[in-house]
Amino acid sequence: MHCLSIPYADDLLVRSGKAPRELEEELRFLLALKLFELHRLSLGKAAEFCGMAKLKFMFELGRLGVPVVNLQDDQITDELQDD
């Protein structure tokens, strides 16, 4: 497995008001959320990426106003067509 290390200044930590581990978990979640929005990760893979259960990840998306159903226009058309 590959590992990404992102340095951040102390002022980010201070401004967040969080402990280092909490901030890092939030940043991992936000990265997973963005990758999901960009269709780079599925819902399940995004949840796994940030270490959350899928249901918890879905709840957090909804809390932030991010649609859980993340289909592109052509995918929606395919879903709505009768077979």
Buried (B, 14 or more C-beta within 10 A) or exposed (E): EEEEEEEEEEEEBEEBEBEEEEBBBEBBBEBBBEBBBEEEBEBEEBBBBBEBEBEEBBEBBEEEEBEEEBEEEEEEEEEEEEE
